[in-house]
């Protein structure tokens, strides 16, 4: 970018950036929570939580649908379809996709919507799905705090974030036999190369298949 600027300003005569080969970025393996760790987070929701049904629904939707934090923050009640059930999610570049909801997330959403959410917004009725204590849209930081608090109570790393639940969603799908292209669509990745950060899981699964079925394994 700096060399492009110098060339545009005629401070250098050659666009040197076209001759510079950038080093490849190292791909780090995503940090993944086990299903038992996620169960521990859910078990940590109790009397100390001001909105236990909301927090349960947040964890279940993050893990059960694999959403980005911006996607779950932007959800509206009208994006939820109980038939199916599905969520209409707006991802990067304003691209929308329908994401299926598992039984646990569906049950948690129904309980939150009918038993707890109405008391959060008696004076400020609005369509935003997850609300703060003031009855308005739960902020990005508020979502982070929900996950951080539950992680600490469950004895997990205090650095656990909503994105760890998204990584866990993708990893557990692949471990269960889902194809990479299917996971790409569910995550809303425009390019499959982004989804390929999870291929370490496929390598492990291929080894297990080889050991199980090959006569010389």
FENQUI-V180542 format. One record per residue. RES is the residue in one letter. PHI is phi in whole degrees, -180 to 180 (* if undefined). PSI is psi in whole degrees, -180 to 180 (NA if undefined). D_LAST is the distance of its C-alpha to the last C-alpha in Angstrom with 2 decimals. Layout:
res = {RES	RES}
phi = {PHI	PHI}
psi = {PSI	PSI}
d_last = {D_LAST	D_LAST}
This chain:
res = {X	X	X	X	X	X	X	X	X	X	X	X	X	X	X	X	X	X	X	X	X	X	X	X	X	X	X	X	X	X	X	X	X	X	X	X	X	X	X	X	X	X	X	X	X	X	X	X	X	X	X	X	X	X	X	X	X	X	X	X	X	X	X	X	X	X	X	X	X	X	X	X	X	X	X	X	X	X	X	X	X	X	X	X	X	X	X	X	X	X	X	X	X	X	X	X	X	X	X	X	X	X	X	X	X	X	X	X	X	X	X	X	X	X	X	X	X	X	X	X	X	X	X	X	X	X	X	X	X	X	X	X	X	X	X	X	X	X	X	X	X	X	X	X	X	X	X	X	X	X	X	X	X	X	X	X	X	X	X	X	X	X	X	X	X	X	X	X	X	X	X	X	X	X	X	X	X	X	X	X	X	X	X	X	X	X	X	X	X	X	X	X	X	X	X	X	X	X	X	X	X	X	X	X	X	X	X	X	X	X	X	X	X	X	X	X	X}
phi = {*	-66	-67	-63	-62	-61	-69	-62	-86	61	-89	-133	-95	-124	-72	-62	-64	-72	-104	-96	-96	-79	-68	-73	-75	-73	-94	-87	-74	-61	-77	-123	-92	-78	-62	-70	-68	-67	-62	-65	-63	-65	-68	-77	-81	-152	-66	-77	-85	-69	-128	-64	-71	-63	-65	-63	-64	-62	-63	-65	-74	-61	-82	-81	-123	67	-85	-73	-65	-66	-73	-73	-67	-86	-69	-115	-59	-70	-82	-94	-119	-72	-82	127	-88	-143	-121	-90	-111	-102	-99	-66	69	62	-78	-104	-147	-94	-112	-69	-111	-74	-60	-66	-67	-62	-63	-66	-65	-61	-64	-64	-65	-98	-109	-122	-59	-57	-78	-83	-133	-67	-107	-132	-61	-154	-92	-57	-72	-101	-111	-88	-66	-88	83	-114	-55	-68	-75	-58	-66	-63	-65	-59	-66	-59	-69	-63	-63	-66	-64	-65	-65	-87	79	-94	-61	-67	-87	-61	-127	-55	-69	-64	-70	-66	-60	-65	-56	-65	-64	-70	-64	-66	-62	-82	112	-68	-84	-60	-64	-66	-66	-58	-65	-66	-80	79	-79	-71	-123	-67	-62	-69	-72	-71	-63	-96	-69	-61	-71	-63	-61	-64	-68	-62	-63	-64	-64	-61	-65	-80	-113	-79	-65	-104	-77}
psi = {-39	-44	-34	-41	-46	-39	-42	-36	4	30	-18	155	-14	134	82	-24	-23	-17	2	126	116	144	147	139	138	138	117	145	128	143	127	138	144	163	-33	-33	-38	-38	-36	-39	-44	-36	-23	-10	116	-145	-24	-13	131	-37	77	-35	-38	-48	-37	-45	-37	-49	-45	-38	-41	-45	-37	-17	-11	39	151	161	-37	-31	-41	-33	-34	3	141	159	-36	-14	-10	129	115	-22	124	-67	162	164	137	112	135	114	-155	144	20	19	133	148	152	125	126	148	130	171	-43	-44	-38	-46	-42	-41	-43	-44	-45	-46	-35	-24	-26	-43	-40	-32	-13	-23	50	-29	-10	65	130	171	-12	134	-57	122	155	-178	-19	0	13	179	130	129	168	-44	-35	-40	-43	-42	-36	-49	-41	-45	-46	-36	-44	-42	-29	0	21	177	136	-11	1	131	169	-31	-26	-33	-34	-44	-41	-40	-52	-43	-45	-31	-46	-39	-31	-5	3	150	153	-40	-37	-42	-37	-46	-41	-37	-18	28	130	-33	134	-20	-28	-38	-22	-5	-16	8	-15	-28	-41	-39	-42	-42	-39	-39	-42	-41	-43	-48	-31	-37	-22	133	-21	9	NA}
d_last = {51.68	54.20	54.34	54.72	57.66	59.24	58.95	60.48	63.32	63.84	63.34	60.87	61.04	57.37	54.68	52.62	49.91	48.76	47.91	46.12	42.32	41.21	38.23	35.20	34.95	32.01	30.04	29.79	27.19	29.22	30.12	28.85	30.21	28.20	29.49	31.01	32.87	34.30	35.36	37.08	38.99	40.17	41.17	43.24	45.49	48.48	52.20	52.21	51.10	54.11	52.26	49.31	48.73	48.76	46.33	43.95	44.13	43.53	40.30	39.08	39.96	38.46	35.14	35.30	36.40	35.11	38.57	39.98	42.88	45.37	44.11	44.55	47.89	49.12	48.36	51.38	51.92	52.50	48.96	47.60	47.26	46.88	46.09	42.46	42.51	42.22	43.53	45.09	43.91	45.53	43.16	43.65	46.20	47.66	44.91	44.64	41.73	41.38	38.79	37.82	38.55	36.43	38.12	38.49	40.01	42.21	43.53	44.22	46.05	48.18	49.26	50.11	52.01	54.10	54.60	54.69	55.09	58.57	60.01	58.75	60.80	64.02	66.18	63.84	62.14	59.52	56.33	54.01	51.22	50.67	53.95	55.18	57.72	60.48	59.33	58.24	54.95	52.54	52.14	49.02	49.80	50.34	46.86	45.41	47.53	46.29	42.64	43.62	45.74	43.19	40.46	42.79	43.75	40.10	39.49	37.37	37.99	41.48	40.03	38.18	39.45	39.36	36.88	34.30	34.46	33.93	30.81	29.56	30.37	28.32	25.32	25.28	25.68	22.61	20.59	21.95	20.80	23.94	23.90	25.21	28.29	29.16	29.05	31.17	33.80	33.88	34.35	36.96	35.46	37.32	34.59	30.85	30.49	31.92	29.26	26.51	27.12	24.75	21.80	20.25	19.56	17.92	15.60	14.59	14.27	12.14	9.58	9.90	9.78	6.59	4.96	7.50	7.68	5.32	5.75	3.80	0.00}
